[in-house]
């Protein structure tokens, strides 16, 4: 029974996230088209 409890899973390797568009900077214009800075528009309240 002790041998059956051994883990046989291979270590999980994290795969990087692939973005479709480049990352928006906080001071860049918002991609929604409002004309505001991202941090004052759609990026308000987003924490990293």
N, CA, C and O atoms as a GROMACS GRO file, in nm:
protein
  192
    1UNK      N    1   0.081  -0.121   0.000
    1UNK     CA    2   0.000   0.000   0.000
    1UNK      C    3   0.085   0.127   0.000
    1UNK      O    4   0.044   0.226  -0.060
    2UNK      N    5   0.200   0.128   0.064
    2UNK     CA    6   0.283   0.247   0.070
    2UNK      C    7   0.336   0.285  -0.068
    2UNK      O    8   0.349   0.404  -0.099
    3UNK      N    9   0.366   0.187  -0.151
    3UNK     CA   10   0.417   0.214  -0.285
    3UNK      C   11   0.309   0.274  -0.374
    3UNK      O   12   0.341   0.349  -0.467
    4UNK      N   13   0.183   0.244  -0.349
    4UNK     CA   14   0.074   0.296  -0.431
    4UNK      C   15   0.048   0.444  -0.403
    4UNK      O   16  -0.018   0.510  -0.483
    5UNK      N   17   0.099   0.497  -0.292
    5UNK     CA   18   0.074   0.636  -0.257
    5UNK      C   19   0.179   0.731  -0.314
    5UNK      O   20   0.168   0.852  -0.295
    6UNK      N   21   0.279   0.678  -0.383
    6UNK     CA   22   0.381   0.764  -0.442
    6UNK      C   23   0.321   0.845  -0.556
    6UNK      O   24   0.236   0.797  -0.630
    7UNK      N   25   0.366   0.969  -0.568
    7UNK     CA   26   0.317   1.056  -0.676
    7UNK      C   27   0.387   1.019  -0.806
    7UNK      O   28   0.509   1.010  -0.812
    8UNK      N   29   0.308   0.998  -0.908
    8UNK     CA   30   0.365   0.963  -1.038
    8UNK      C   31   0.347   1.076  -1.138
    8UNK      O   32   0.374   1.059  -1.257
    9UNK      N   33   0.301   1.193  -1.091
    9UNK     CA   34   0.279   1.306  -1.181
    9UNK      C   35   0.411   1.372  -1.217
    9UNK      O   36   0.500   1.384  -1.133
   10UNK      N   37   0.422   1.414  -1.340
   10UNK     CA   38   0.541   1.488  -1.383
   10UNK      C   39   0.528   1.630  -1.332
   10UNK      O   40   0.416   1.680  -1.317
   11UNK      N   41   0.638   1.698  -1.306
   11UNK     CA   42   0.629   1.838  -1.261
   11UNK      C   43   0.561   1.924  -1.367
   11UNK      O   44   0.588   1.910  -1.486
   12UNK      N   45   0.475   2.013  -1.322
   12UNK     CA   46   0.402   2.099  -1.416
   12UNK      C   47   0.489   2.218  -1.453
   12UNK      O   48   0.548   2.282  -1.366
   13UNK      N   49   0.497   2.247  -1.582
   13UNK     CA   50   0.578   2.357  -1.631
   13UNK      C   51   0.483   2.470  -1.671
   13UNK      O   52   0.391   2.449  -1.750
   14UNK      N   53   0.506   2.589  -1.617
   14UNK     CA   54   0.421   2.704  -1.649
   14UNK      C   55   0.451   2.751  -1.791
   14UNK      O   56   0.567   2.766  -1.830
   15UNK      N   57   0.345   2.773  -1.869
   15UNK     CA   58   0.363   2.824  -2.004
   15UNK      C   59   0.334   2.974  -2.003
   15UNK      O   60   0.240   3.017  -1.936
   16UNK      N   61   0.412   3.053  -2.075
   16UNK     CA   62   0.390   3.198  -2.075
   16UNK      C   63   0.260   3.235  -2.145
   16UNK      O   64   0.216   3.166  -2.238
   17UNK      N   65   0.199   3.344  -2.100
   17UNK     CA   66   0.075   3.392  -2.160
   17UNK      C   67   0.110   3.467  -2.287
   17UNK      O   68   0.199   3.552  -2.286
   18UNK      N   69   0.041   3.437  -2.396
   18UNK     CA   70   0.066   3.504  -2.523
   18UNK      C   71  -0.045   3.608  -2.543
   18UNK      O   72  -0.163   3.574  -2.546
   19UNK      N   73  -0.005   3.733  -2.557
   19UNK     CA   74  -0.101   3.842  -2.577
   19UNK      C   75  -0.125   3.863  -2.726
   19UNK      O   76  -0.034   3.848  -2.808
   20UNK      N   77  -0.250   3.898  -2.761
   20UNK     CA   78  -0.280   3.929  -2.900
   20UNK      C   79  -0.232   4.069  -2.937
   20UNK      O   80  -0.184   4.092  -3.048
   21UNK      N   81  -0.245   4.162  -2.842
   21UNK     CA   82  -0.203   4.300  -2.865
   21UNK      C   83  -0.094   4.336  -2.763
   21UNK      O   84  -0.084   4.271  -2.659
   22UNK      N   85  -0.014   4.437  -2.793
   22UNK     CA   86   0.088   4.476  -2.695
   22UNK      C   87   0.024   4.529  -2.568
   22UNK      O   88  -0.088   4.580  -2.570
   23UNK      N   89   0.096   4.517  -2.457
   23UNK     CA   90   0.046   4.561  -2.328
   23UNK      C   91   0.028   4.713  -2.329
   23UNK      O   92   0.113   4.786  -2.381
   24UNK      N   93  -0.080   4.760  -2.270
   24UNK     CA   94  -0.109   4.902  -2.264
   24UNK      C   95  -0.043   4.961  -2.140
   24UNK      O   96  -0.062   4.911  -2.029
   25UNK      N   97   0.035   5.066  -2.159
   25UNK     CA   98   0.098   5.133  -2.046
   25UNK      C   99  -0.004   5.220  -1.974
   25UNK      O  100  -0.103   5.264  -2.033
   26UNK      N  101   0.019   5.247  -1.845
   26UNK     CA  102  -0.076   5.325  -1.766
   26UNK      C  103  -0.094   5.466  -1.820
   26UNK      O  104  -0.202   5.523  -1.808
   27UNK      N  105   0.010   5.524  -1.878
   27UNK     CA  106   0.000   5.662  -1.928
   27UNK      C  107  -0.031   5.669  -2.078
   27UNK      O  108  -0.034   5.778  -2.135
   28UNK      N  109  -0.053   5.554  -2.141
   28UNK     CA  110  -0.087   5.551  -2.283
   28UNK      C  111  -0.236   5.583  -2.300
   28UNK      O  112  -0.313   5.565  -2.206
   29UNK      N  113  -0.275   5.629  -2.418
   29UNK     CA  114  -0.418   5.651  -2.442
   29UNK      C  115  -0.496   5.521  -2.428
   29UNK      O  116  -0.446   5.414  -2.466
   30UNK      N  117  -0.617   5.528  -2.375
   30UNK     CA  118  -0.698   5.408  -2.353
   30UNK      C  119  -0.739   5.347  -2.488
   30UNK      O  120  -0.781   5.419  -2.578
   31UNK      N  121  -0.728   5.215  -2.501
   31UNK     CA  122  -0.764   5.151  -2.628
   31UNK      C  123  -0.915   5.153  -2.656
   31UNK      O  124  -0.956   5.116  -2.766
   32UNK      N  125  -0.998   5.194  -2.559
   32UNK     CA  126  -1.144   5.198  -2.583
   32UNK      C  127  -1.183   5.314  -2.672
   32UNK      O  128  -1.294   5.318  -2.724
   33UNK      N  129  -1.091   5.412  -2.689
   33UNK     CA  130  -1.119   5.523  -2.779
   33UNK      C  131  -1.176   5.646  -2.710
   33UNK      O  132  -1.220   5.739  -2.778
   34UNK      N  133  -1.175   5.650  -2.578
   34UNK     CA  134  -1.233   5.764  -2.506
   34UNK      C  135  -1.145   5.888  -2.513
   34UNK      O  136  -1.194   6.000  -2.494
   35UNK      N  137  -1.016   5.869  -2.541
   35UNK     CA  138  -0.923   5.981  -2.542
   35UNK      C  139  -0.858   6.004  -2.408
   35UNK      O  140  -0.765   6.085  -2.397
   36UNK      N  141  -0.904   5.936  -2.304
   36UNK     CA  142  -0.844   5.949  -2.171
   36UNK      C  143  -0.723   5.858  -2.160
   36UNK      O  144  -0.704   5.768  -2.242
   37UNK      N  145  -0.640   5.883  -2.056
   37UNK     CA  146  -0.531   5.792  -2.028
   37UNK      C  147  -0.590   5.663  -1.974
   37UNK      O  148  -0.694   5.663  -1.909
   38UNK      N  149  -0.522   5.552  -2.002
   38UNK     CA  150  -0.569   5.420  -1.959
   38UNK      C  151  -0.592   5.415  -1.809
   38UNK      O  152  -0.689   5.355  -1.763
   39UNK      N  153  -0.501   5.477  -1.731
   39UNK     CA  154  -0.512   5.470  -1.585
   39UNK      C  155  -0.633   5.545  -1.532
   39UNK      O  156  -0.681   5.516  -1.422
   40UNK      N  157  -0.684   5.642  -1.607
   40UNK     CA  158  -0.802   5.718  -1.565
   40UNK      C  159  -0.930   5.665  -1.626
   40UNK      O  160  -1.039   5.714  -1.595
   41UNK      N  161  -0.920   5.566  -1.713
   41UNK     CA  162  -1.037   5.513  -1.784
   41UNK      C  163  -1.056   5.365  -1.749
   41UNK      O  164  -1.094   5.332  -1.637
   42UNK      N  165  -1.030   5.278  -1.842
   42UNK     CA  166  -1.051   5.134  -1.824
   42UNK      C  167  -0.951   5.070  -1.728
   42UNK      O  168  -0.975   4.960  -1.678
   43UNK      N  169  -0.839   5.137  -1.701
   43UNK     CA  170  -0.739   5.082  -1.611
   43UNK      C  171  -0.758   5.124  -1.466
   43UNK      O  172  -0.681   5.083  -1.379
   44UNK      N  173  -0.861   5.204  -1.439
   44UNK     CA  174  -0.885   5.249  -1.301
   44UNK      C  175  -0.926   5.129  -1.217
   44UNK      O  176  -1.017   5.055  -1.252
   45UNK      N  177  -0.857   5.111  -1.105
   45UNK     CA  178  -0.888   5.000  -1.015
   45UNK      C  179  -0.818   4.870  -1.048
   45UNK      O  180  -0.834   4.773  -0.975
   46UNK      N  181  -0.740   4.866  -1.154
   46UNK     CA  182  -0.667   4.745  -1.190
   46UNK      C  183  -0.539   4.741  -1.109
   46UNK      O  184  -0.459   4.834  -1.113
   47UNK      N  185  -0.520   4.632  -1.035
   47UNK     CA  186  -0.398   4.616  -0.957
   47UNK      C  187  -0.318   4.500  -1.013
   47UNK      O  188  -0.374   4.403  -1.064
   48UNK      N  189  -0.186   4.511  -1.003
   48UNK     CA  190  -0.101   4.403  -1.052
   48UNK      C  191  -0.030   4.335  -0.940
   48UNK      O  192   0.046   4.241  -0.963
   0.00000   0.00000   0.00000
